Amino acid sequence: MSAVTYVKHYHAGFYGLSAAEQAFNEAHWLSRLYACDGFPKLFKCSLTSITMTYCGEHVDSATIPDDAEAQVERLAEDLAAANCFHRDIWHDNILVLDGRLYLIDFVWATWLSMPATPPDDAPHIGSLPDRQALADEVARWRAGLFGR
């Protein structure tokens, strides 16, 4: 059976990035993380979109997996092994499908060795280490802060 796919379209001018820059950056990181669980699998990339696996719905207090802490630890380990700093971890970028957490949206990802300062026109981009940002989101779900 083939995987269910999701097509993400990019638009020029998103915080000063062209559609091609956004698509390229996301495709780059998804390619580096392809062998790891918990990240979308990239199928196709164009100058304005990427096609990847569907990764579920937003996590909330009712859908958080029992082993969420272990899963986010593994996500953080895989990011570090890929030398990836996601920089945009928050509840909208973590999905759940069949009890598995997925980290999505790598538009702002960069190398771990790059400066952690957010771009001037994107102050929401965080400098918090990925491991801490992931753990913070799980704690918020456990506290019921993102419920139905």
Contacts in CASP RR format, 6 or more apart in sequence:
PFRMAT RR
TARGET T0000
AUTHOR 0000-0000-0000
METHOD contacts of the structure
MODEL  1
MSAVTYVKHYHAGFYGLSAAEQAFNEAHWLSRLYACDGFPKLFKCSLTSI
TMTYCGEHVDSATIPDDAEAQVERLAEDLAAANCFHRDIWHDNILVLDGR
LYLIDFVWATWLSMPATPPDDAPHIGSLPDRQALADEVARWRAGLFGR
3 41 0 8 1.000
3 53 0 8 1.000
3 54 0 8 1.000
4 53 0 8 1.000
4 54 0 8 1.000
5 43 0 8 1.000
5 51 0 8 1.000
5 52 0 8 1.000
5 53 0 8 1.000
5 54 0 8 1.000
6 40 0 8 1.000
6 51 0 8 1.000
6 52 0 8 1.000
6 53 0 8 1.000
6 54 0 8 1.000
6 55 0 8 1.000
7 49 0 8 1.000
7 50 0 8 1.000
7 51 0 8 1.000
8 26 0 8 1.000
8 49 0 8 1.000
8 50 0 8 1.000
8 52 0 8 1.000
9 48 0 8 1.000
9 49 0 8 1.000
10 19 0 8 1.000
10 20 0 8 1.000
10 22 0 8 1.000
10 23 0 8 1.000
10 48 0 8 1.000
10 49 0 8 1.000
10 107 0 8 1.000
11 19 0 8 1.000
12 18 0 8 1.000
12 19 0 8 1.000
13 19 0 8 1.000
14 22 0 8 1.000
14 107 0 8 1.000
15 119 0 8 1.000
15 121 0 8 1.000
15 122 0 8 1.000
16 119 0 8 1.000
16 121 0 8 1.000
17 25 0 8 1.000
17 107 0 8 1.000
19 47 0 8 1.000
19 48 0 8 1.000
20 47 0 8 1.000
20 48 0 8 1.000
22 107 0 8 1.000
23 45 0 8 1.000
23 46 0 8 1.000
23 47 0 8 1.000
23 48 0 8 1.000
23 49 0 8 1.000
23 50 0 8 1.000
24 45 0 8 1.000
25 106 0 8 1.000
25 107 0 8 1.000
25 108 0 8 1.000
25 109 0 8 1.000
26 50 0 8 1.000
26 105 0 8 1.000
26 106 0 8 1.000
26 107 0 8 1.000
26 109 0 8 1.000
27 42 0 8 1.000
27 45 0 8 1.000
27 50 0 8 1.000
28 106 0 8 1.000
29 82 0 8 1.000
29 84 0 8 1.000
29 106 0 8 1.000
29 109 0 8 1.000
30 39 0 8 1.000
30 40 0 8 1.000
30 41 0 8 1.000
30 42 0 8 1.000
30 50 0 8 1.000
30 52 0 8 1.000
30 106 0 8 1.000
31 42 0 8 1.000
32 82 0 8 1.000
32 84 0 8 1.000
33 39 0 8 1.000
33 78 0 8 1.000
33 79 0 8 1.000
33 82 0 8 1.000
33 84 0 8 1.000
34 41 0 8 1.000
34 42 0 8 1.000
36 78 0 8 1.000
36 82 0 8 1.000
37 74 0 8 1.000
37 78 0 8 1.000
37 100 0 8 1.000
38 55 0 8 1.000
38 71 0 8 1.000
38 74 0 8 1.000
38 75 0 8 1.000
38 78 0 8 1.000
38 100 0 8 1.000
38 101 0 8 1.000
38 102 0 8 1.000
38 103 0 8 1.000
39 75 0 8 1.000
39 78 0 8 1.000
39 102 0 8 1.000
39 103 0 8 1.000
39 104 0 8 1.000
40 52 0 8 1.000
40 53 0 8 1.000
40 55 0 8 1.000
40 102 0 8 1.000
40 104 0 8 1.000
41 52 0 8 1.000
41 53 0 8 1.000
42 50 0 8 1.000
42 51 0 8 1.000
42 52 0 8 1.000
43 51 0 8 1.000
43 52 0 8 1.000
43 53 0 8 1.000
44 50 0 8 1.000
44 51 0 8 1.000
45 51 0 8 1.000
54 97 0 8 1.000
55 95 0 8 1.000
55 97 0 8 1.000
55 102 0 8 1.000
55 104 0 8 1.000
56 95 0 8 1.000
56 96 0 8 1.000
56 97 0 8 1.000
56 102 0 8 1.000
57 63 0 8 1.000
57 95 0 8 1.000
57 96 0 8 1.000
57 97 0 8 1.000
58 91 0 8 1.000
58 92 0 8 1.000
58 94 0 8 1.000
58 95 0 8 1.000
58 96 0 8 1.000
58 146 0 8 1.000
59 68 0 8 1.000
59 91 0 8 1.000
59 94 0 8 1.000
59 95 0 8 1.000
59 96 0 8 1.000
59 101 0 8 1.000
59 137 0 8 1.000
59 141 0 8 1.000
59 146 0 8 1.000
60 141 0 8 1.000
60 144 0 8 1.000
60 146 0 8 1.000
60 147 0 8 1.000
60 148 0 8 1.000
61 141 0 8 1.000
61 142 0 8 1.000
61 143 0 8 1.000
61 144 0 8 1.000
61 145 0 8 1.000
61 146 0 8 1.000
61 147 0 8 1.000
61 148 0 8 1.000
62 147 0 8 1.000
62 148 0 8 1.000
63 96 0 8 1.000
63 99 0 8 1.000
64 96 0 8 1.000
64 138 0 8 1.000
64 141 0 8 1.000
64 142 0 8 1.000
65 71 0 8 1.000
65 96 0 8 1.000
65 99 0 8 1.000
65 100 0 8 1.000
65 101 0 8 1.000
68 101 0 8 1.000
68 138 0 8 1.000
68 141 0 8 1.000
68 142 0 8 1.000
69 135 0 8 1.000
69 138 0 8 1.000
71 100 0 8 1.000
71 101 0 8 1.000
72 101 0 8 1.000
72 131 0 8 1.000
72 134 0 8 1.000
72 135 0 8 1.000
72 137 0 8 1.000
72 138 0 8 1.000
73 131 0 8 1.000
73 134 0 8 1.000
75 101 0 8 1.000
75 103 0 8 1.000
75 130 0 8 1.000
75 134 0 8 1.000
76 130 0 8 1.000
76 131 0 8 1.000
76 134 0 8 1.000
79 85 0 8 1.000
79 86 0 8 1.000
79 103 0 8 1.000
79 130 0 8 1.000
80 112 0 8 1.000
80 130 0 8 1.000
80 131 0 8 1.000
83 111 0 8 1.000
83 112 0 8 1.000
83 113 0 8 1.000
84 106 0 8 1.000
84 109 0 8 1.000
84 110 0 8 1.000
84 111 0 8 1.000
84 112 0 8 1.000
84 130 0 8 1.000
85 109 0 8 1.000
85 110 0 8 1.000
85 111 0 8 1.000
85 112 0 8 1.000
85 114 0 8 1.000
85 116 0 8 1.000
85 129 0 8 1.000
85 130 0 8 1.000
86 93 0 8 1.000
86 103 0 8 1.000
86 106 0 8 1.000
86 108 0 8 1.000
86 109 0 8 1.000
86 130 0 8 1.000
86 133 0 8 1.000
87 108 0 8 1.000
87 109 0 8 1.000
87 110 0 8 1.000
87 116 0 8 1.000
87 118 0 8 1.000
87 125 0 8 1.000
87 126 0 8 1.000
87 127 0 8 1.000
88 105 0 8 1.000
88 107 0 8 1.000
88 108 0 8 1.000
88 109 0 8 1.000
88 124 0 8 1.000
88 125 0 8 1.000
88 126 0 8 1.000
89 103 0 8 1.000
89 128 0 8 1.000
89 130 0 8 1.000
89 133 0 8 1.000
89 134 0 8 1.000
89 137 0 8 1.000
90 133 0 8 1.000
90 137 0 8 1.000
91 137 0 8 1.000
91 140 0 8 1.000
91 141 0 8 1.000
91 146 0 8 1.000
92 105 0 8 1.000
93 103 0 8 1.000
93 104 0 8 1.000
93 105 0 8 1.000
94 101 0 8 1.000
94 102 0 8 1.000
94 103 0 8 1.000
94 104 0 8 1.000
94 134 0 8 1.000
94 137 0 8 1.000
95 101 0 8 1.000
95 102 0 8 1.000
95 104 0 8 1.000
96 102 0 8 1.000
103 134 0 8 1.000
108 122 0 8 1.000
108 125 0 8 1.000
116 126 0 8 1.000
116 127 0 8 1.000
117 127 0 8 1.000
118 124 0 8 1.000
118 125 0 8 1.000
118 126 0 8 1.000
118 127 0 8 1.000
119 125 0 8 1.000
126 133 0 8 1.000
128 136 0 8 1.000
140 146 0 8 1.000
END
